[in-house]
Amino acid sequence: MMKLVIGDRNYSSWSLRPWLVMKQADLPFEEIPIRLSSTGAKAQILKYSPSGKVPCLIDGETVVWESLAICEYLAEKVPGLWPAHAKARAEARSISAEMHAGFRALRRSMPMEIHASKPFEGRTPEGGADIARIVDIWEGCRSRFAEQGPFLFGRFSIADAMFSPIVWRFLTYAVELPPASQAWVENMCALPAMQEWRTGALAEKGVK
């Protein structure tokens, strides 16, 4: 059975992404949680991950770290985690990579804190530009793929998982969204796996 090393559910946006893909793909796996603020956390992570960071996937003798790399590895095992059409698949990969590498201002000013409620906090001009770009991505996808299903490219894909932490960020900071983007956020929130992650985040010892 595969193993997935993850950090705090409340804070670790990187851990959520491959975890959600594995849940949506019905892949059995053992979860190895590590509280990132605990004493010796780095040493614990280094037992599994050569980068010393989470998440990390262990599949027998194969070790994969970094969220997007793990998702790509899983896509080689499970058909349908990327859109079937080549053009849509290329776009899905592009926006996933953009999410993985970009939006640094938003990450700084609006960190993922699932348990928190901070309406309208963390607003900066740079963060606002990141929000605008994310909304532009979502609106574009939903305008073209709405008839194929409720996710960014119709069916659930890695692209949805890559943007899943933004769902919790926008709820925490009460970011107002246009209808299509709001509908996508609500659909993501309704996923049993997303609710399971949220329940786990709220239950973490020491979270107030």
N, C-alpha and C positions, 0 to 999 in steps of 0.2 A: 504494500500500500504506500502511496506517496505521502510525504510529510510536507507541511507548509509552516514555516517559522514566521510568526507575525508579531507585531508590536501591539501597543495599547489600541483597543478598538476605538476609544474616544478620540485619539489623536493621530493614529498612523494611517494617513490617507493612502500611502503606498501599499500597505498591507491589504487594505480593503479591495483593491483592484483585482489581483489574481484570485483572492479568496472568493469574490463574487463570481468570477468566471467559472471557478471550479464548482461552486454551488449550482449555478445556472446550467452547467453541463452535466450535473448529477455524477460528478467524479468522486469516488470515495477517497478520503484523505484523513490523515491524522494531523490535528492542529497543535502546534507547539507555540504557546503564547509566552512572550517575554515582556515584562514591564520595563519600559525603556528608562524609567527614572530609578530603577532599583539598583542597589549596590552590586557591582559586578555584571551589569547587563551586557556590556561590550564583550566581556570574556565569554559569557554564555552564548552570545550571537556568533562569536568567532568559532565556536565548536561546530557550527553548521555552515556559516556563510564566510567565504574568503574576504568579502568586502567589509565585514564587521557591521553590516547594516541589514535591516529587514525590508521586504520579505525575502525569503529564500526557500526554494523548492528542492526537496530531495526525492529523487525517483530512483531507487536502487543505488547504483554507483554514479548516477548523473546528478550533478548539483547545478542549479540555475538560480542566479540572483538578478535583481532589478525587475521591477513590476512588468514592464513591457516585454522583456526577454522571456519571463515566465509565461506570459500570455501567448506569445508566439510559439513557445514550446508546446503549450497545451493545444494550440490550434493544429499542430502537426498530429496530435493524437485524436482530436475530436472534430469531425467535419462540421462546418456551419458556424464556426466562431467568428469568421469574417464573412462579409457579404459574398454571394455566389458570383455576381457579375463583376468582371475585371475592373471596370471603371469605378463602380461603387466601392469595391475592395481597396483600390488605390486611394480613394478619398478617405475611407475609414482608417487606413493605415496612416495617412498624412495627418489627420486631425488627432489621432491617438499619439503620434510622435510629437505633435505640437503641444498637446496637453502634458506629455511626459517632460518635455524640455523647457516649456515656457511658462508664462503667467506668474512670474516671480513676484511681481508687486502684489498680486492678489494673495499669493501664498503667505507673504510677510504680513500683510495688513488684516487678513481674514483667515487665520489658521483654523483647521478643522477642530472643532470642539462640539461634539454631538450633544453633550449634556447641557450646553450653555444656551442662553437666550440673550443676544446682544443686538437688539434691533438698531439698525442704522449706524452701528459702530464700525470702525475700521475703514471708513470711506476716504480714499485719497484719489487725486487725479489719475495717478498711474494705475491704481487698482480699478478705478472706473473704466479706464481704457481696456483693461483685461476683461472686465465684465462685459463690456460692449462687444468685444471680439468673440467671447464664448457664446453670447446670445446670438450673434450673427451666424455662428456655426450651427447652433441648434435650430434656429429658424430656417436656415437653408436646407438642412437635412429633412426637417419635418415637412417643409413645403413640397419636397420632391418625393418623399417616401411614405407619406401618411397613409396612402391606400394599401401599402404592403404590411402595415402593422404599426404598433404604438411606439416603437423604439426609434432611435436615430435613423437607422437604415431599414426600418420595417420590423424585421426580426431582431431579437437581442443579439448583440455582437460585442466584441472586445471594446469597440469604441464607446459603447454605453458604460462598460465597466471603468474605462479610463476616466470618464467624466463623473463617475458616481460620487467621489468625495465632494465635488462641487455642489451636488444636491444638498448635502448636509451643511456645507458652508452657507449657501444661499438661504437655507431655512434658519440657521443660527443668527445670521445678520439681516434677516428680513429683506432680502433683495427682491424688488418688484420685477416681474417678468411679463412679457407679452403672452397672449393666450397659448400659442403652440408650445412655447418653452415651458410655461407653467404646467400644461397638460403632461409633457414629458417628465417633469420633475415629480408630479403626483403619481404617475405610472411607476416610476422608479421606486418611490417611497412605498408603494403598495406591494412590491415584490416580497415574498416571504423571506428571502435571503437578506434583503436590506433591513427588514424588520428584526430579523434574528441578530444582525450585526448591531443594530441600535439597542436592542435589549441587552446585549452583552456589554455594550459601551456604558449604559446606564448602571449596570450591575458591578462594574469594576470597583474593587475596594479602594477607598480613598477619593473617589470622584464625588464632588459635592454639586 
